[in-house]
């Protein structure tokens, strides 16, 4: 039995909202590196039964891939407390994935939220001027 959850546009929000720590593998059946990464991801799911390991088939769920700006696959995303704390393309080897999960577990999410709030405050004014009307 698979220890990963197939994420769709119907269950994605609920999964991320109901769980404190969700890993998401954006993949497609035709993607060679995705197929190579699958058993590594599956093993990590077995090794970390307290975490939710989701998979998004970008062919079946193009809206989700588009919503997250996924441009190359596989892309691994980690969401903690509804905040994306990691999102990078590329198939990770098992030790790197285990290390990444360990690092994500240690994150101080209060600190992460403060950092995001500070970035939004600083970026707010600057962002508007960049997106101003085209001359």
Secondary structure as GFF3:
##gff-version 3
##sequence-region A 1 135
A	DSSP	beta_strand	5	6	.	.	.	ID=ss1
A	DSSP	alpha_helix	12	18	.	.	.	ID=ss2
A	DSSP	beta_strand	21	27	.	.	.	ID=ss3
A	DSSP	alpha_helix	32	47	.	.	.	ID=ss4
A	DSSP	beta_strand	52	57	.	.	.	ID=ss5
A	DSSP	alpha_helix	62	67	.	.	.	ID=ss6
A	DSSP	beta_strand	75	80	.	.	.	ID=ss7
A	DSSP	beta_strand	83	89	.	.	.	ID=ss8
A	DSSP	alpha_helix	94	106	.	.	.	ID=ss9
A	DSSP	alpha_helix	109	130	.	.	.	ID=ss10
###
